[in-house]
Amino acid sequence: MITVHGLLGAPDVVLRAAVAAADWVVAGRRHLDALGVPEANRITLGALHGAMDRIEQLPQTSRIVVIASGDPLFFGVVRALRDHGLRPGVVPAVSSV
């Protein structure tokens, strides 16, 4: 199961709980560091395509949290996942737009 969480500002209780329960957390290094995600459970975002390839290789039973800065729908992380045939749940954040 993949869940995309929007993040604008400090991580809230919902995001912290999701990260604690996740097998894998996909995010930029600063978000991973701020949430204290262990190295063994990280997929660090650089090129989005590389992260998508890693996600596709994980077992379908994996609990994956993807953290997107701001609104995950507006900035395209959800679209990129869907373009790869993945169907994430979405927990949006307030957008600056």
MMTF fields as JSON, N, C-alpha, C and O atoms, coordinates in Angstrom:
{
  "mmtfVersion": "1.0.0",
  "mmtfProducer": "UNKNOWN",
  "numBonds": 387,
  "numAtoms": 388,
  "numGroups": 97,
  "numChains": 1,
  "numModels": 1,
  "chainsPerModel": [1],
  "groupsPerChain": [97],
  "chainIdList": ["A"],
  "bondAtomList": [4, 2, 8, 6, 12, 10, 16, 14, 20, 18, 24, 22, 28, 26, 32, 30, 36, 34, 40, 38, 44, 42, 48, 46, 52, 50, 56, 54, 60, 58, 64, 62, 68, 66, 72, 70, 76, 74, 80, 78, 84, 82, 88, 86, 92, 90, 96, 94, 100, 98, 104, 102, 108, 106, 112, 110, 116, 114, 120, 118, 124, 122, 128, 126, 132, 130, 136, 134, 140, 138, 144, 142, 148, 146, 152, 150, 156, 154, 160, 158, 164, 162, 168, 166, 172, 170, 176, 174, 180, 178, 184, 182, 188, 186, 192, 190, 196, 194, 200, 198, 204, 202, 208, 206, 212, 210, 216, 214, 220, 218, 224, 222, 228, 226, 232, 230, 236, 234, 240, 238, 244, 242, 248, 246, 252, 250, 256, 254, 260, 258, 264, 262, 268, 266, 272, 270, 276, 274, 280, 278, 284, 282, 288, 286, 292, 290, 296, 294, 300, 298, 304, 302, 308, 306, 312, 310, 316, 314, 320, 318, 324, 322, 328, 326, 332, 330, 336, 334, 340, 338, 344, 342, 348, 346, 352, 350, 356, 354, 360, 358, 364, 362, 368, 366, 372, 370, 376, 374, 380, 378, 384, 382],
  "bondOrderList": [1, 1, 1, 1, 1, 1, 1, 1, 1, 1, 1, 1, 1, 1, 1, 1, 1, 1, 1, 1, 1, 1, 1, 1, 1, 1, 1, 1, 1, 1, 1, 1, 1, 1, 1, 1, 1, 1, 1, 1, 1, 1, 1, 1, 1, 1, 1, 1, 1, 1, 1, 1, 1, 1, 1, 1, 1, 1, 1, 1, 1, 1, 1, 1, 1, 1, 1, 1, 1, 1, 1, 1, 1, 1, 1, 1, 1, 1, 1, 1, 1, 1, 1, 1, 1, 1, 1, 1, 1, 1, 1, 1, 1, 1, 1, 1],
  "groupList": [{"groupName": "MET", "atomNameList": ["N", "CA", "C", "O"], "elementList": ["N", "C", "C", "O"], "formalChargeList": [0, 0, 0, 0], "bondAtomList": [1, 0, 2, 1, 3, 2], "bondOrderList": [1, 1, 2], "singleLetterCode": "M", "chemCompType": "L-PEPTIDE LINKING"}, {"groupName": "ILE", "atomNameList": ["N", "CA", "C", "O"], "elementList": ["N", "C", "C", "O"], "formalChargeList": [0, 0, 0, 0], "bondAtomList": [1, 0, 2, 1, 3, 2], "bondOrderList": [1, 1, 2], "singleLetterCode": "I", "chemCompType": "L-PEPTIDE LINKING"}, {"groupName": "THR", "atomNameList": ["N", "CA", "C", "O"], "elementList": ["N", "C", "C", "O"], "formalChargeList": [0, 0, 0, 0], "bondAtomList": [1, 0, 2, 1, 3, 2], "bondOrderList": [1, 1, 2], "singleLetterCode": "T", "chemCompType": "L-PEPTIDE LINKING"}, {"groupName": "VAL", "atomNameList": ["N", "CA", "C", "O"], "elementList": ["N", "C", "C", "O"], "formalChargeList": [0, 0, 0, 0], "bondAtomList": [1, 0, 2, 1, 3, 2], "bondOrderList": [1, 1, 2], "singleLetterCode": "V", "chemCompType": "L-PEPTIDE LINKING"}, {"groupName": "HIS", "atomNameList": ["N", "CA", "C", "O"], "elementList": ["N", "C", "C", "O"], "formalChargeList": [0, 0, 0, 0], "bondAtomList": [1, 0, 2, 1, 3, 2], "bondOrderList": [1, 1, 2], "singleLetterCode": "H", "chemCompType": "L-PEPTIDE LINKING"}, {"groupName": "GLY", "atomNameList": ["N", "CA", "C", "O"], "elementList": ["N", "C", "C", "O"], "formalChargeList": [0, 0, 0, 0], "bondAtomList": [1, 0, 2, 1, 3, 2], "bondOrderList": [1, 1, 2], "singleLetterCode": "G", "chemCompType": "PEPTIDE LINKING"}, {"groupName": "LEU", "atomNameList": ["N", "CA", "C", "O"], "elementList": ["N", "C", "C", "O"], "formalChargeList": [0, 0, 0, 0], "bondAtomList": [1, 0, 2, 1, 3, 2], "bondOrderList": [1, 1, 2], "singleLetterCode": "L", "chemCompType": "L-PEPTIDE LINKING"}, {"groupName": "ALA", "atomNameList": ["N", "CA", "C", "O"], "elementList": ["N", "C", "C", "O"], "formalChargeList": [0, 0, 0, 0], "bondAtomList": [1, 0, 2, 1, 3, 2], "bondOrderList": [1, 1, 2], "singleLetterCode": "A", "chemCompType": "L-PEPTIDE LINKING"}, {"groupName": "PRO", "atomNameList": ["N", "CA", "C", "O"], "elementList": ["N", "C", "C", "O"], "formalChargeList": [0, 0, 0, 0], "bondAtomList": [1, 0, 2, 1, 3, 2], "bondOrderList": [1, 1, 2], "singleLetterCode": "P", "chemCompType": "L-PEPTIDE LINKING"}, {"groupName": "ASP", "atomNameList": ["N", "CA", "C", "O"], "elementList": ["N", "C", "C", "O"], "formalChargeList": [0, 0, 0, 0], "bondAtomList": [1, 0, 2, 1, 3, 2], "bondOrderList": [1, 1, 2], "singleLetterCode": "D", "chemCompType": "L-PEPTIDE LINKING"}, {"groupName": "ARG", "atomNameList": ["N", "CA", "C", "O"], "elementList": ["N", "C", "C", "O"], "formalChargeList": [0, 0, 0, 0], "bondAtomList": [1, 0, 2, 1, 3, 2], "bondOrderList": [1, 1, 2], "singleLetterCode": "R", "chemCompType": "L-PEPTIDE LINKING"}, {"groupName": "TRP", "atomNameList": ["N", "CA", "C", "O"], "elementList": ["N", "C", "C", "O"], "formalChargeList": [0, 0, 0, 0], "bondAtomList": [1, 0, 2, 1, 3, 2], "bondOrderList": [1, 1, 2], "singleLetterCode": "W", "chemCompType": "L-PEPTIDE LINKING"}, {"groupName": "GLU", "atomNameList": ["N", "CA", "C", "O"], "elementList": ["N", "C", "C", "O"], "formalChargeList": [0, 0, 0, 0], "bondAtomList": [1, 0, 2, 1, 3, 2], "bondOrderList": [1, 1, 2], "singleLetterCode": "E", "chemCompType": "L-PEPTIDE LINKING"}, {"groupName": "ASN", "atomNameList": ["N", "CA", "C", "O"], "elementList": ["N", "C", "C", "O"], "formalChargeList": [0, 0, 0, 0], "bondAtomList": [1, 0, 2, 1, 3, 2], "bondOrderList": [1, 1, 2], "singleLetterCode": "N", "chemCompType": "L-PEPTIDE LINKING"}, {"groupName": "GLN", "atomNameList": ["N", "CA", "C", "O"], "elementList": ["N", "C", "C", "O"], "formalChargeList": [0, 0, 0, 0], "bondAtomList": [1, 0, 2, 1, 3, 2], "bondOrderList": [1, 1, 2], "singleLetterCode": "Q", "chemCompType": "L-PEPTIDE LINKING"}, {"groupName": "SER", "atomNameList": ["N", "CA", "C", "O"], "elementList": ["N", "C", "C", "O"], "formalChargeList": [0, 0, 0, 0], "bondAtomList": [1, 0, 2, 1, 3, 2], "bondOrderList": [1, 1, 2], "singleLetterCode": "S", "chemCompType": "L-PEPTIDE LINKING"}, {"groupName": "PHE", "atomNameList": ["N", "CA", "C", "O"], "elementList": ["N", "C", "C", "O"], "formalChargeList": [0, 0, 0, 0], "bondAtomList": [1, 0, 2, 1, 3, 2], "bondOrderList": [1, 1, 2], "singleLetterCode": "F", "chemCompType": "L-PEPTIDE LINKING"}],
  "groupTypeList": [0, 1, 2, 3, 4, 5, 6, 6, 5, 7, 8, 9, 3, 3, 6, 10, 7, 7, 3, 7, 7, 7, 9, 11, 3, 3, 7, 5, 10, 10, 4, 6, 9, 7, 6, 5, 3, 8, 12, 7, 13, 10, 1, 2, 6, 5, 7, 6, 4, 5, 7, 0, 9, 10, 1, 12, 14, 6, 8, 14, 2, 15, 10, 1, 3, 3, 1, 7, 15, 5, 9, 8, 6, 16, 16, 5, 3, 3, 10, 7, 6, 10, 9, 4, 5, 6, 10, 8, 5, 3, 3, 8, 7, 3, 15, 15, 3],
  "groupIdList": [1, 2, 3, 4, 5, 6, 7, 8, 9, 10, 11, 12, 13, 14, 15, 16, 17, 18, 19, 20, 21, 22, 23, 24, 25, 26, 27, 28, 29, 30, 31, 32, 33, 34, 35, 36, 37, 38, 39, 40, 41, 42, 43, 44, 45, 46, 47, 48, 49, 50, 51, 52, 53, 54, 55, 56, 57, 58, 59, 60, 61, 62, 63, 64, 65, 66, 67, 68, 69, 70, 71, 72, 73, 74, 75, 76, 77, 78, 79, 80, 81, 82, 83, 84, 85, 86, 87, 88, 89, 90, 91, 92, 93, 94, 95, 96, 97],
  "secStructList": [7, 3, 3, 3, 3, 3, 3, 1, 1, 1, 7, 7, 2, 2, 2, 2, 2, 2, 2, 2, 2, 7, 1, 3, 3, 3, 3, 7, 2, 2, 2, 2, 2, 2, 6, 6, 7, 7, 4, 4, 4, 3, 3, 3, 7, 1, 1, 2, 2, 2, 2, 2, 2, 2, 2, 2, 2, 1, 7, 6, 6, 7, 7, 3, 3, 3, 3, 3, 3, 1, 7, 6, 6, 6, 6, 6, 2, 2, 2, 2, 2, 2, 2, 6, 6, 7, 7, 7, 3, 3, 3, 7, 7, 7, 7, 7, 7],
  "xCoordList": [0.837, 0.0, 0.892, 1.841, 0.569, 1.315, 0.401, -0.74, 0.925, 0.202, 1.114, 2.246, 0.621, 1.376, 0.868, -0.332, 1.798, 1.456, 2.056, 3.251, 1.229, 1.735, 2.305, 1.785, 3.37, 3.993, 4.348, 5.108, 3.784, 4.103, 4.28, 3.311, 5.505, 5.797, 6.25, 6.953, 5.853, 6.277, 5.397, 4.196, 5.986, 5.198, 4.175, 4.492, 2.951, 1.93, 1.905, 2.674, 1.013, 0.906, 0.524, 1.027, -0.351, -0.788, 0.393, 0.571, 1.191, 2.344, 3.368, 3.914, 3.625, 4.595, 4.153, 4.982, 2.868, 2.354, 2.482, 2.84, 2.194, 2.314, 3.756, 4.022, 4.684, 6.107, 6.562, 7.315, 6.115, 6.496, 6.0, 6.65, 4.859, 4.281, 4.743, 4.456, 5.45, 5.83, 7.023, 7.903, 7.025, 8.198, 9.238, 10.44, 8.763, 9.618, 9.074, 7.861, 9.976, 9.592, 10.377, 11.606, 9.647, 10.238, 10.1, 8.989, 11.235, 11.193, 12.562, 13.535, 12.618, 13.9, 14.665, 14.076, 15.964, 16.819, 16.409, 16.414, 16.054, 15.717, 14.476, 14.406, 13.487, 12.291, 12.613, 12.144, 13.413, 13.796, 14.564, 14.322, 15.49, 16.265, 15.373, 15.499, 14.466, 13.595, 12.687, 12.337, 12.309, 11.425, 12.194, 11.589, 13.519, 14.33, 14.136, 14.183, 13.918, 13.712, 15.05, 16.035, 15.101, 16.344, 16.805, 15.984, 18.112, 18.682, 18.108, 17.867, 17.893, 17.412, 15.999, 15.581, 15.26, 13.877, 13.674, 12.538, 14.767, 14.694, 14.82, 15.576, 14.063, 14.311, 14.395, 13.388, 15.609, 15.83, 15.5, 15.997, 14.649, 14.284, 15.429, 15.993, 15.745, 16.625, 15.829, 14.916, 16.189, 15.377, 14.129, 14.234, 12.97, 11.717, 11.604, 11.056, 12.118, 12.031, 12.761, 12.275, 13.911, 14.665, 13.898, 13.923, 13.22, 12.408, 11.237, 10.889, 10.628, 9.511, 9.967, 9.254, 11.146, 11.684, 11.874, 11.537, 12.412, 12.596, 11.263, 11.124, 10.286, 8.971, 8.344, 7.769, 8.453, 7.872, 8.495, 7.849, 9.739, 10.431, 10.113, 10.444, 9.481, 9.162, 7.992, 7.146, 7.94, 6.779, 5.481, 5.444, 4.425, 3.145, 2.555, 1.653, 3.046, 2.559, 3.256, 2.913, 4.236, 4.987, 4.097, 3.258, 4.297, 3.629, 4.611, 5.665, 4.251, 5.141, 4.506, 3.347, 5.271, 4.834, 5.724, 6.951, 5.103, 5.814, 5.483, 4.314, 6.519, 6.308, 6.61, 7.688, 5.627, 5.776, 5.677, 4.807, 6.561, 6.484, 5.232, 5.01, 4.422, 3.209, 2.133, 1.931, 1.453, 0.323, 0.815, 1.34, 0.658, 1.186, 0.477, 1.039, -0.743, -1.444, -1.003, -0.807, -0.85, -0.465, 0.938, 1.179, 1.873, 3.259, 3.59, 4.736, 2.655, 2.831, 3.344, 3.507, 3.613, 4.104, 3.057, 3.383, 1.813, 0.74, 0.581, 0.396, 0.651, 0.543, 1.66, 1.417, 2.868, 4.0, 3.789, 4.076, 3.293, 3.008, 1.938, 2.066, 0.889, -0.188, 0.292, -0.161, 1.197, 1.761, 2.554, 2.723, 3.034, 3.758, 2.82, 3.277, 1.517, 0.544, 0.294, -0.34, 0.772, 0.588, -0.617, -0.881, -1.34, -2.549, -2.432, -2.903, -1.806, -1.602, -2.851, -3.7, -2.93, -3.86, -3.172, -1.947, -3.94, -3.366, -3.884, -5.086, -2.943, -3.272, -2.683, -1.495, -3.515, -2.984, -2.602, -3.051, -1.775, -1.429, -1.958, -2.278, -2.049, -2.476, -1.467, -0.261, -1.938, -1.055, -0.826, -1.673, 0.324, 0.607, 0.001, 0.052, -0.571, -1.151, -2.509, -3.138],
  "yCoordList": [-1.166, 0.0, 1.242, 1.346, 2.159, 3.413, 4.552, 4.657, 5.403, 6.594, 7.79, 7.798, 8.796, 10.024, 11.059, 11.318, 11.647, 12.686, 14.001, 14.08, 15.028, 16.366, 16.918, 16.648, 17.689, 18.269, 19.716, 20.024, 20.585, 22.001, 22.461, 22.544, 22.757, 23.117, 21.897, 21.037, 21.823, 20.728, 19.499, 19.631, 18.296, 17.058, 16.984, 17.292, 16.575, 16.453, 15.029, 14.164, 14.815, 13.529, 12.414, 11.296, 12.711, 11.716, 11.246, 10.046, 12.184, 11.825, 11.045, 10.046, 11.488, 10.787, 9.348, 8.439, 9.135, 7.78, 6.932, 5.757, 7.517, 6.781, 6.376, 5.25, 7.284, 6.993, 5.894, 5.003, 5.951, 4.943, 3.55, 2.553, 3.476, 2.19, 1.7, 0.564, 2.543, 2.213, 1.273, 1.281, 0.462, -0.359, 0.485, 0.312, 1.404, 2.265, 3.681, 3.891, 4.651, 6.05, 6.683, 6.627, 7.284, 7.916, 9.417, 9.934, 10.125, 11.574, 12.158, 11.436, 13.479, 14.161, 13.931, 13.645, 14.059, 13.805, 14.645, 14.148, 15.912, 16.77, 16.284, 16.381, 15.759, 15.213, 13.914, 13.685, 13.065, 11.808, 12.065, 11.418, 13.016, 13.365, 13.947, 13.577, 14.86, 15.508, 14.509, 14.694, 13.449, 12.439, 11.281, 10.369, 11.313, 10.261, 8.889, 7.882, 8.835, 7.556, 6.816, 7.376, 5.565, 4.792, 4.597, 4.477, 4.568, 4.385, 3.164, 3.198, 2.098, 0.848, 0.961, 0.117, 1.992, 2.151, 3.335, 3.712, 3.921, 5.131, 4.836, 3.959, 5.585, 5.741, 7.244, 7.95, 7.72, 9.156, 9.641, 9.119, 10.655, 11.231, 12.066, 12.915, 11.808, 12.624, 12.765, 13.584, 11.961, 11.885, 11.061, 9.947, 11.599, 10.924, 9.575, 8.631, 9.476, 8.223, 7.09, 5.96, 7.384, 6.368, 5.855, 4.661, 6.752, 6.346, 5.48, 4.512, 5.819, 5.024, 3.599, 2.637, 3.472, 2.145, 1.33, 0.146, 1.955, 1.25, 0.827, -0.298, 1.718, 1.403, 0.225, -0.663, 0.215, -0.87, -2.225, -3.257, -2.235, -3.48, -4.014, -5.158, -3.209, -3.635, -4.609, -4.56, -5.496, -6.397, -5.609, -4.549, -6.12, -5.413, -5.29, -4.482, -6.072, -6.001, -4.915, -4.691, -4.237, -3.194, -2.003, -1.6, -1.45, -0.199, 0.922, 1.04, 1.738, 2.776, 4.136, 4.358, 5.04, 6.423, 7.289, 7.232, 8.082, 9.039, 10.429, 10.777, 11.219, 12.564, 13.569, 13.566, 14.43, 15.458, 16.825, 17.057, 17.712, 19.084, 19.753, 19.782, 20.284, 20.98, 20.032, 18.97, 20.405, 19.659, 18.582, 18.912, 17.293, 16.217, 16.076, 15.506, 16.585, 16.523, 17.66, 17.453, 18.839, 20.0, 19.852, 20.24, 19.291, 19.202, 17.893, 17.708, 17.001, 15.891, 14.573, 13.643, 14.43, 13.149, 12.064, 10.95, 12.386, 11.404, 11.053, 9.886, 12.05, 11.787, 10.852, 9.933, 11.081, 10.224, 8.787, 7.844, 8.612, 7.264, 6.593, 5.424, 7.337, 6.77, 6.449, 5.476, 7.252, 6.971, 5.665, 5.043, 5.259, 3.985, 2.834, 1.733, 3.086, 2.034, 1.821, 0.835, 2.713, 2.591, 3.428, 4.467, 3.0, 3.673, 4.06, 3.336, 5.2, 5.613, 6.249, 6.811, 6.139, 6.958, 8.311, 8.397, 9.355, 10.692, 11.383, 11.411, 11.938, 12.778, 14.146, 14.376, 15.069, 16.347, 17.279, 17.118, 18.241, 19.336, 20.621, 20.696, 21.612, 22.918, 23.397, 23.335, 23.868, 24.341, 25.828, 26.561, 26.265, 27.688, 28.36, 29.583, 27.564, 28.093, 28.695, 29.187],
  "zCoordList": [0.0, 0.0, 0.0, 0.777, -0.872, -0.982, -0.554, -1.005, 0.324, 0.739, 0.553, 1.036, -0.145, -0.358, 0.638, 0.725, 1.388, 2.354, 1.891, 1.606, 1.817, 1.572, 2.864, 3.947, 2.749, 3.938, 3.652, 2.733, 4.452, 4.378, 5.815, 6.569, 6.192, 7.577, 8.358, 7.827, 9.606, 10.489, 10.287, 10.054, 10.375, 10.274, 11.407, 12.556, 11.081, 12.109, 12.672, 12.255, 13.617, 14.297, 13.313, 13.42, 12.371, 11.394, 10.544, 10.335, 10.057, 9.244, 10.074, 9.604, 11.282, 12.139, 12.406, 12.407, 12.629, 12.852, 11.596, 11.676, 10.434, 9.172, 8.918, 8.496, 9.172, 8.974, 9.934, 9.542, 11.175, 12.166, 11.783, 12.099, 11.107, 10.72, 9.346, 8.966, 8.605, 7.227, 7.158, 8.019, 6.104, 5.794, 5.068, 5.267, 4.221, 3.411, 3.436, 3.415, 3.481, 3.402, 2.257, 2.223, 1.324, 0.147, 0.315, 0.438, 0.321, 0.52, 0.239, 0.021, 0.25, 0.184, 1.479, 2.521, 1.4, 2.573, 3.785, 4.911, 3.564, 4.712, 5.437, 6.662, 4.707, 5.352, 6.076, 7.191, 5.444, 6.078, 7.371, 8.389, 7.316, 8.508, 9.598, 10.765, 9.223, 10.205, 10.915, 12.081, 10.202, 10.776, 11.41, 11.973, 11.321, 11.942, 11.327, 12.033, 10.013, 9.331, 9.266, 8.784, 9.745, 9.672, 8.226, 7.317, 8.022, 6.673, 5.962, 4.756, 6.703, 6.106, 5.544, 4.75, 5.946, 5.508, 4.567, 4.279, 4.089, 3.267, 1.782, 1.363, 1.005, -0.42, -0.62, -0.572, -0.845, -0.938, -2.335, -3.333, -2.379, -3.67, -4.213, -3.523, -5.432, -6.234, -7.517, -7.615, -8.488, -9.703, -9.378, -8.863, -9.673, -9.355, -10.041, -9.472, -11.256, -12.008, -11.28, -11.25, -10.7, -9.959, -8.752, -8.456, -8.059, -6.911, -7.355, -6.678, -8.489, -9.008, -9.325, -9.04, -9.909, -10.213, -8.941, -8.909, -7.889, -6.606, -6.012, -5.532, -6.043, -5.486, -6.218, -5.591, -7.542, -8.335, -8.009, -8.187, -7.534, -7.215, -5.818, -5.508, -4.98, -3.619, -3.625, -4.518, -2.631, -2.535, -2.424, -1.798, -3.025, -3.024, -1.627, -1.407, -0.689, 0.686, 1.499, 2.66, 0.892, 1.592, 1.91, 1.105, 3.095, 3.473, 3.149, 3.774, 2.167, 1.654, 1.877, 1.527, 2.462, 2.634, 1.745, 1.836, 0.898, 0.055, 0.591, 0.75, 0.869, 1.391, 0.29, -0.304, 0.034, -0.997, -0.335, 0.504, -0.712, -0.196, -0.734, -1.945, 0.154, -0.274, -0.739, -0.149, -1.779, -2.303, -3.267, -4.33, -2.921, -3.77, -5.107, -6.042, -5.217, -6.494, -7.409, -8.606, -6.86, -7.661, -8.236, -9.379, -7.453, -7.902, -8.617, -9.027, -8.779, -9.69, -9.161, -9.951, -7.856, -7.349, -7.553, -7.962, -7.273, -7.443, -8.915, -9.258, -9.782, -11.223, -11.687, -12.47, -11.21, -11.59, -11.114, -11.852, -9.901, -9.409, -10.267, -10.632, -10.584, -11.407, -12.818, -13.42, -13.344, -14.664, -14.672, -15.72, -13.511, -13.375, -13.013, -12.703, -13.051, -12.761, -11.281, -10.905, -10.433, -8.995, -8.576, -9.18, -7.569, -7.125, -5.655, -4.778, -5.392, -4.005, -3.382, -4.074, -2.063, -1.306, -1.11, -1.193, -0.854, -0.738, 0.521, 0.789, 1.285, 2.431, 2.109, 2.334, 1.578, 1.111, 2.259, 3.394, 1.934, 2.859, 2.283, 1.096, 3.102, 2.618, 1.603, 1.845, 0.487, -0.581, -0.45, 0.06, -0.915, -0.936, -2.158, -2.289, -3.05, -4.282, -4.045, -4.982]
}
